[in-house]
Amino acid sequence: MKPAAPEALRSPWELTVRRFARHRLGLAAFFGLIVLYLMALGCEFFAPATREWRDLRHSYCPPQPVHFTWADGLHVCALRRFDDPVTFARTYVEDRAVKIPLGFLVRGEPVRVLGLVPTDRHFFGVDRDRLAARGRAGDPDAVFYLLGADKYGHDAASRLIYGARISLSVGLISIVITFVLGVVLGGISGYVGGGWDNLIQRLIEIINALPSLPLWLALGAIFPAEWSPLTVYFCVTVALSLISWTGLARVVRGKILALREEDYAVAARLLGASHARVLFRHLVPGFTSHIIVTLTLGVPGMILGETVLSFLGLGLRPPIVSWGVMLQDCQNLQTVSHYPWLLSPVLFIVLTILAFNFAGDALRDAADPYGG
């Protein structure tokens, strides 16, 4: 067995990974984010129903509690709808005599995972085969709403999983654009100096002086209503990136100012390396871990930005499903008071942001060369 290398001989990356692995909360948050992104990537498979599926007979259906018995296994009880003829109030009552079987890898509506892989299997949902064996294949109340339904009878849990792909990908794509702008402009500002440094820093100060929320609203209001959902999605992503690169640019500038006169950088220039090679091949890799930490802590801001714009109707719009679009139903406080399960996207947003913050803090501690 190959002996482990002494601590002093390990690379900065190895030291960062070892420190991060000892941070239990950060590691748990990191694996939680992996699960979220895998679920978003294969949302067609993990969602119990498709994004478009709906049943108007069960509009505003409350979440159904999942039961387990040795005789029936996992199941939910059918919900019977009753409308008050006087007040028109709608209520749902569990019919414990009718049990709807649930299962894993069950058959459902045909989907194409990532638009490529056709399948009719879903990770979890109603076991239609067992339901048919009980003679209830055509029962209109044989539905499953884990997190309730909206006014159109859409399954909230399925739409949350589909919305995760949009909301989480907005954060990642925005961070990629932020990374390019922040590293390039921050690197030029710190390495070249002079007039370029002054120009870039004044631009950063102007952007930082603008209040974020009104600026997001102004950018969102620019998008024409006739644009396609894909175009709006792309423009929201770019708009969030154009006002969030300043923090990374200042971090990069400060690091470049501290490293550009180091011996290895001077030696590279004396050997004839171009300025671009010295900057991006020798200087920037020296603090890659700090860049990753800054980007990790910046993703929650992107997700919140998309949520705010979509919630106010200035970002993504139906038929695109995102967490912000789903929250548009919560603009009426009376609706929220009667159907609180419509706020379920808030829980996912909070958990995602906390996970990014915990993982980012753990990465920051792990990347600190003076840490334990």
C-alpha positions in Angstrom: 0.0 0.0 0.0 1.4 3.4 -1.0 2.1 5.5 2.1 0.3 8.8 2.4 2.3 11.9 1.4 3.4 14.2 4.3 1.2 17.2 4.8 4.0 19.5 3.7 4.3 17.8 0.3 0.6 17.9 -0.6 -0.6 20.3 -3.2 -3.0 23.2 -2.2 -5.8 21.3 -3.9 -5.2 18.2 -1.9 -5.0 20.2 1.3 -8.3 21.9 0.5 -10.1 18.7 -0.2 -8.8 17.1 3.0 -9.9 20.1 5.1 -13.3 20.2 3.3 -13.9 16.5 4.0 -13.5 17.1 7.7 -16.3 19.8 7.6 -19.4 17.6 8.2 -22.0 20.3 7.7 -20.4 21.6 4.5 -19.9 18.1 3.2 -23.6 17.3 3.9 -24.7 20.5 2.1 -22.4 19.6 -0.8 -24.0 16.1 -1.2 -27.4 17.7 -0.8 -26.7 20.0 -3.7 -25.5 17.0 -5.8 -28.9 15.3 -5.1 -30.8 18.4 -6.0 -28.9 18.9 -9.3 -29.2 15.2 -10.2 -33.0 15.4 -9.5 -33.2 18.5 -11.7 -31.2 16.9 -14.5 -33.5 13.9 -14.6 -36.7 15.7 -13.7 -38.8 13.8 -16.2 -37.9 10.5 -14.4 -38.1 11.8 -10.8 -41.3 13.7 -11.2 -44.5 11.6 -10.4 -46.3 13.4 -13.3 -45.4 15.4 -16.3 -45.1 19.2 -16.3 -48.3 19.7 -18.3 -50.4 17.1 -16.5 -53.4 18.5 -14.7 -56.8 17.5 -13.3 -59.2 20.3 -12.8 -61.5 18.1 -10.7 -58.8 18.3 -8.0 -57.9 22.0 -8.1 -56.4 23.2 -4.8 -56.2 19.6 -3.6 -54.3 19.6 -0.3 -51.2 17.4 0.2 -52.0 13.8 0.7 -50.3 12.0 3.7 -48.5 8.8 2.8 -49.5 5.8 4.9 -47.8 2.4 5.3 -49.2 -0.9 6.4 -47.8 -4.4 6.0 -50.9 -5.5 4.1 -51.1 -2.6 1.7 -47.6 -1.2 1.7 -47.1 2.5 0.8 -50.4 4.1 -0.1 -52.5 7.2 0.1 -56.3 7.3 0.7 -58.5 8.7 -2.1 -59.7 12.2 -1.6 -63.4 12.9 -2.2 -64.3 16.5 -3.2 -67.3 18.3 -1.7 -68.5 21.7 -2.8 -70.8 23.7 -0.5 -73.8 24.8 -2.6 -74.2 27.9 -0.4 -70.7 29.2 0.2 -69.1 27.4 -2.7 -66.3 26.4 -0.3 -64.4 23.3 -1.6 -63.3 20.6 0.8 -61.6 17.3 0.4 -62.2 14.3 2.7 -60.1 11.2 2.9 -61.9 8.0 1.9 -60.0 5.5 4.0 -61.9 2.6 2.3 -60.1 3.4 -1.0 -56.3 2.9 -0.8 -54.2 4.1 -3.8 -51.0 2.0 -3.9 -47.7 3.8 -4.4 -44.4 2.4 -5.5 -40.9 3.0 -6.9 -40.0 2.7 -10.6 -43.7 2.6 -11.5 -45.3 3.0 -14.9 -46.7 6.3 -15.9 -46.9 8.8 -18.7 -44.3 8.4 -21.4 -41.5 11.0 -21.2 -38.1 11.7 -22.7 -35.4 12.2 -20.1 -33.4 15.3 -21.2 -35.3 15.1 -24.4 -33.3 12.0 -25.4 -34.1 8.9 -23.5 -37.7 7.6 -23.9 -39.2 5.9 -20.8 -42.5 5.3 -19.2 -41.0 4.6 -15.8 -41.1 7.2 -12.9 -39.0 7.1 -9.8 -42.1 7.3 -7.5 -45.8 7.5 -8.0 -49.1 5.6 -8.2 -48.6 1.9 -9.0 -51.1 1.7 -11.9 -50.6 -2.1 -12.3 -51.7 -2.8 -8.7 -54.5 -0.2 -9.0 -55.8 -2.0 -12.1 -55.6 -5.3 -10.4 -58.0 -3.9 -7.7 -60.4 -2.8 -10.4 -59.9 0.9 -9.9 -58.0 1.9 -13.0 -60.7 4.3 -14.0 -61.3 5.9 -10.6 -61.2 9.7 -11.1 -60.1 10.1 -7.4 -57.1 7.7 -7.9 -54.6 10.6 -7.9 -51.5 11.4 -5.8 -50.6 14.9 -4.7 -47.7 14.7 -2.4 -47.4 18.5 -2.0 -50.9 19.4 -3.1 -52.2 21.0 -6.3 -52.6 24.5 -7.7 -55.7 26.1 -9.1 -55.4 24.2 -12.4 -54.9 20.8 -10.7 -51.2 20.6 -11.5 -49.2 18.3 -9.2 -47.1 20.8 -7.1 -44.4 18.2 -6.3 -43.8 17.4 -10.0 -43.7 21.0 -11.0 -41.2 21.7 -8.2 -38.9 19.1 -9.6 -39.3 20.5 -13.1 -38.8 24.0 -11.8 -35.6 22.9 -10.1 -34.0 22.4 -13.5 -34.7 26.0 -14.5 -34.0 27.8 -11.2 -30.8 25.8 -10.5 -29.5 26.1 -14.0 -30.0 29.9 -14.0 -27.6 30.0 -11.1 -25.0 27.8 -12.8 -25.1 29.5 -16.2 -25.0 33.0 -14.6 -22.0 32.0 -12.6 -20.2 30.8 -15.7 -20.7 34.3 -17.3 -19.8 35.9 -14.0 -16.6 33.9 -13.8 -15.5 34.9 -17.3 -16.2 38.6 -16.7 -14.8 38.7 -13.2 -11.6 36.9 -14.0 -10.9 38.7 -17.3 -11.7 42.2 -16.1 -10.4 41.8 -12.6 -7.2 40.2 -14.0 -6.6 43.0 -16.5 -7.3 45.6 -13.8 -4.8 44.1 -11.4 -2.1 43.1 -13.9 -2.1 46.0 -16.3 -2.9 48.8 -13.8 -2.8 52.4 -14.9 -5.7 53.8 -16.9 -7.3 50.4 -17.4 -7.4 49.7 -13.7 -8.9 53.1 -13.1 -11.6 52.6 -15.8 -12.6 49.2 -14.6 -12.7 50.2 -10.9 -14.9 53.2 -11.7 -17.2 50.9 -13.7 -17.4 48.5 -10.7 -18.2 51.4 -8.4 -21.0 52.6 -10.6 -22.6 49.1 -10.8 -22.3 48.6 -7.1 -23.9 52.0 -6.4 -27.1 50.9 -8.2 -29.7 49.2 -5.9 -30.0 45.6 -6.9 -33.7 45.0 -6.8 -34.8 48.2 -8.8 -32.1 47.4 -11.3 -33.4 43.8 -11.7 -36.9 45.1 -12.1 -35.7 47.6 -14.7 -33.9 44.9 -16.7 -36.9 42.6 -16.4 -39.3 45.2 -17.7 -37.2 45.6 -20.8 -38.0 42.1 -22.1 -40.9 42.3 -24.6 -43.9 40.2 -23.8 -43.9 38.6 -27.3 -40.5 37.0 -26.7 -40.4 33.2 -26.6 -39.8 31.6 -23.1 -36.4 30.4 -24.2 -35.3 33.9 -25.2 -36.6 35.3 -21.9 -34.7 32.6 -20.0 -31.5 33.4 -21.8 -31.9 37.2 -21.2 -32.7 36.7 -17.5 -29.5 34.7 -17.1 -27.4 37.3 -18.9 -29.0 40.2 -17.0 -28.2 38.6 -13.7 -24.6 38.0 -14.7 -24.0 41.5 -15.9 -24.6 43.0 -12.5 -23.0 40.3 -10.3 -19.4 40.0 -11.6 -18.1 43.0 -9.6 -17.4 41.2 -6.4 -15.3 38.5 -8.1 -13.5 41.1 -10.2 -12.3 42.9 -7.0 -11.2 39.6 -5.4 -9.2 38.7 -8.5 -7.7 42.2 -8.7 -6.5 42.1 -5.1 -4.9 38.7 -5.6 -3.2 39.7 -8.8 -1.8 42.8 -7.2 -0.3 40.7 -4.5 1.1 38.0 -6.8 2.2 39.8 -10.0 5.7 40.7 -8.5 6.4 37.2 -7.1 9.5 35.5 -8.3 7.8 32.9 -10.5 5.8 35.6 -12.3 8.9 37.8 -12.9 10.7 34.7 -14.1 8.0 33.8 -16.6 8.1 37.3 -18.0 11.9 37.2 -18.3 11.6 33.9 -20.2 9.5 35.6 -22.8 6.0 34.5 -21.7 3.2 36.8 -23.0 1.2 38.9 -20.5 -1.9 36.8 -21.2 0.1 33.6 -20.4 1.6 35.1 -17.2 -1.9 36.2 -16.1 -4.0 33.2 -16.9 -1.4 30.4 -16.8 0.7 31.4 -13.8 -1.2 33.9 -11.6 -4.9 33.0 -11.7 -4.3 29.2 -10.9 -2.6 30.3 -7.7 -5.9 31.3 -6.1 -8.4 29.1 -8.0 -9.8 27.8 -4.7 -10.7 31.4 -3.6 -12.4 31.9 -7.0 -14.5 28.8 -6.5 -15.5 29.9 -3.0 -16.6 33.3 -4.3 -18.6 31.7 -7.1 -20.2 29.2 -4.7 -21.4 32.0 -2.4 -22.7 33.9 -5.5 -25.0 31.3 -6.8 -27.8 31.9 -4.1 -27.9 35.5 -5.3 -28.6 34.4 -8.8 -31.3 32.0 -7.8 -33.0 34.7 -5.7 -32.7 37.2 -8.5 -34.5 34.8 -10.9 -37.1 34.1 -8.2 -37.8 37.8 -7.6 -38.1 38.6 -11.3 -40.4 35.7 -12.1 -42.5 36.2 -9.0 -43.2 39.8 -10.1 -44.0 38.7 -13.6 -40.9 40.4 -15.1 -38.7 37.4 -15.6 -39.6 33.9 -16.7 -43.2 33.3 -17.7 -45.5 30.3 -18.2 -45.4 27.8 -19.8 -41.8 27.7 -18.4 -41.9 26.3 -14.9 -39.5 27.6 -12.3 -39.7 28.2 -8.5 -40.3 31.9 -9.1 -43.1 31.2 -11.7 -44.8 28.9 -9.2 -44.8 31.6 -6.6 -46.9 33.8 -8.8 -49.9 32.1 -7.4 -49.0 33.4 -3.9 -49.4 37.1 -4.8 -52.9 37.0 -3.3 -52.6 36.7 0.5 -56.1 35.3 0.7 -55.2 32.4 -1.6 -52.1 31.7 0.6 -54.1 31.7 3.8 -56.5 29.1 2.3 -53.9 27.0 0.4 -50.6 27.4 2.3 -49.0 24.5 0.4 -48.6 26.8 -2.6 -45.6 28.2 -0.7 -43.7 24.9 -1.0 -41.2 26.5 -3.5 -40.1 28.8 -0.7 -38.9 25.8 1.3 -36.9 24.5 -1.6 -35.4 27.9 -2.2 -34.4 28.4 1.4 -32.9 24.9 1.6 -30.9 25.4 -1.6 -29.5 28.8 -0.5 -28.6 27.4 2.9 -26.8 24.5 1.3 -24.8 26.8 -1.0 -23.9 29.0 2.0 -22.9 26.1 4.2 -20.8 24.5 1.3 -19.3 27.9 0.5 -18.3 28.6 4.1 -16.8 25.1 4.3 -14.8 25.7 1.1 -13.7 29.1 2.3 -12.4 27.5 5.6 -10.7 24.7 3.6 -9.1 27.1 1.2 -7.6 29.2 4.0 -3.9 28.3 4.0 -3.7 29.4 7.6 -6.6 27.2 8.7 -6.3 24.1 10.7 
